[in-house]
Amino acid sequence: MTLRETYRDVFKEGLVKGCKGSTYCLFGLEPKTYQSVEIPLRILGYNVAVYQKLVEKISAQYYSNEHYLSKLPKGVKIPMVITIIIWLSADPWPSYWNLADMFDIPERLKIEVPSFPIHVIEPYGMSNEELMKFGPDLGTALVFIKNSKNDKFVKKAMDEFPTQFSRVN
């Protein structure tokens, strides 16, 4: 499925295992090296663009006429889009953690505002073992990123784990 026109850095399809089976999801990975205070708005825009494309693509299977009020029949499910920011700095995440924090509203009204939390991975603040919990592909890439300035680590990793590092893309 091609949904690349949202200008994401990396976009992958995947399954998330749960207690009742697996769920098909779409993942956007956004590596960031600079402070971007408006990132919750940008991520929301990326996700909405993907959802719009999904609705268009899936609804084309059901309707050939554009005059319907709803493009999707009731009961049709679309995959969830999850965006993960990979913060590539040793400094703590400098931006907002959700959309609601960006609004200038009284605290008592924040419960009425959609939170839209963002998901940030901070490799430099995590151990290699914690990073590997993200799975063999992403975990290996995060460990490599975290230790990339350590020449001895890079050489040793490349020698000891050539298969894992050959899969990082």
C-alpha positions in Angstrom: 0.0 0.0 0.0 1.6 3.3 -1.0 0.7 6.3 1.2 3.9 8.2 0.9 2.6 11.6 -0.1 2.5 12.7 3.5 6.2 13.5 3.5 7.1 11.0 6.2 10.7 10.0 6.6 9.8 6.3 7.1 6.5 4.6 6.6 6.0 0.9 7.4 3.1 -1.6 7.7 3.1 -4.0 10.6 1.1 -6.2 13.0 0.7 -5.4 16.7 0.1 -8.5 18.8 -2.6 -8.3 21.4 -4.5 -10.6 23.7 -7.1 -11.4 21.0 -4.8 -11.8 18.0 -2.9 -9.3 15.9 -4.0 -5.9 14.5 -2.8 -4.4 11.3 -1.3 -1.0 11.8 0.6 1.6 9.7 3.6 3.1 11.4 5.3 6.5 10.6 8.8 7.0 11.9 10.0 10.6 12.2 13.6 11.0 13.2 14.2 14.5 14.7 17.4 16.2 15.5 16.1 19.7 16.1 13.4 21.3 18.3 10.1 21.5 16.6 7.5 22.9 19.0 4.6 22.4 16.6 5.4 18.7 16.1 2.0 17.5 17.6 0.2 19.5 14.9 2.5 18.3 12.1 2.1 14.6 13.2 -1.7 15.1 13.4 -1.7 16.4 9.8 0.4 13.5 8.6 -2.0 11.0 10.2 -5.1 12.7 8.8 -3.6 12.7 5.3 -3.0 9.0 5.6 -6.5 8.4 7.0 -8.0 10.3 4.0 -6.0 8.2 1.6 -7.1 5.0 3.3 -10.8 6.0 3.2 -10.5 6.8 -0.5 -8.7 3.6 -1.3 -11.0 1.3 0.7 -14.2 3.1 -0.3 -13.4 2.6 -4.0 -13.9 -1.1 -3.3 -17.5 -0.5 -2.3 -18.8 2.5 -4.3 -18.1 3.7 -7.8 -20.3 6.8 -7.3 -19.1 9.9 -5.4 -22.7 11.0 -4.4 -22.8 9.0 -1.2 -22.7 10.9 2.1 -20.5 8.4 3.7 -17.7 6.7 1.7 -17.3 3.7 4.0 -20.1 1.3 4.8 -20.8 0.9 8.5 -18.7 -1.8 10.0 -15.7 -1.4 7.7 -12.6 -0.9 9.7 -9.4 0.9 8.7 -5.9 0.4 10.0 -4.7 2.6 12.9 -1.9 5.0 12.1 0.8 5.3 14.7 3.5 7.9 14.5 6.7 7.4 16.5 9.2 10.2 16.8 12.8 9.1 17.3 14.6 11.9 19.1 18.2 11.9 18.0 19.7 14.1 20.6 21.3 13.4 24.0 19.2 16.3 25.4 15.7 15.5 26.8 12.7 15.9 24.4 12.2 19.7 24.2 8.7 19.9 22.8 5.1 19.2 23.7 4.1 15.7 24.5 0.5 16.2 23.2 -1.7 18.5 21.2 -3.7 19.8 24.2 -0.5 21.3 25.8 -0.2 23.6 22.8 -3.5 25.4 23.4 -3.8 28.5 25.5 -6.9 27.4 27.4 -7.8 27.2 31.1 -6.8 24.0 32.8 -10.4 23.2 33.6 -11.2 23.1 29.9 -8.3 20.8 28.9 -10.5 17.7 29.7 -12.7 18.8 26.8 -9.8 19.0 24.3 -8.5 16.0 22.4 -5.2 15.2 23.9 -3.6 13.5 20.8 -0.4 12.3 22.6 2.7 11.9 20.6 5.0 8.9 21.0 8.7 9.7 21.4 11.6 7.3 21.6 14.7 8.8 23.1 17.6 6.3 22.4 20.2 8.3 24.2 18.2 8.1 27.4 17.7 4.4 27.2 19.8 1.3 27.7 20.6 -1.0 24.8 18.4 -3.7 26.4 15.4 -1.3 26.6 15.9 -0.3 22.9 16.0 -4.0 21.8 12.4 -4.3 23.2 11.3 -2.5 20.1 12.1 -5.6 18.1 15.0 -6.8 16.1 14.8 -4.3 13.2 13.9 -1.0 15.0 15.7 -2.0 18.2 18.9 -2.8 16.3 18.7 0.5 14.5 18.2 2.4 17.7 21.1 0.7 19.5 23.3 1.4 16.5 22.1 5.1 16.5 22.7 5.5 20.2 26.3 4.0 20.0 27.2 5.3 16.5 29.9 7.7 17.9 31.6 4.8 19.6 33.9 3.4 16.9 34.7 0.3 19.0 31.0 -0.5 19.5 30.3 0.0 15.8 33.1 -2.3 14.6 32.3 -4.9 17.2 28.5 -4.8 16.3 29.2 -5.0 12.6 31.5 -8.0 13.2 29.3 -9.9 15.7 25.9 -9.2 14.2 26.3 -8.9 10.4 22.9 -10.4 9.8 21.0 -8.0 12.1 22.8 -4.9 10.7 22.3 -6.0 7.1 18.5 -5.8 7.8 18.5 -2.2 9.1 17.0 -0.1 6.3 
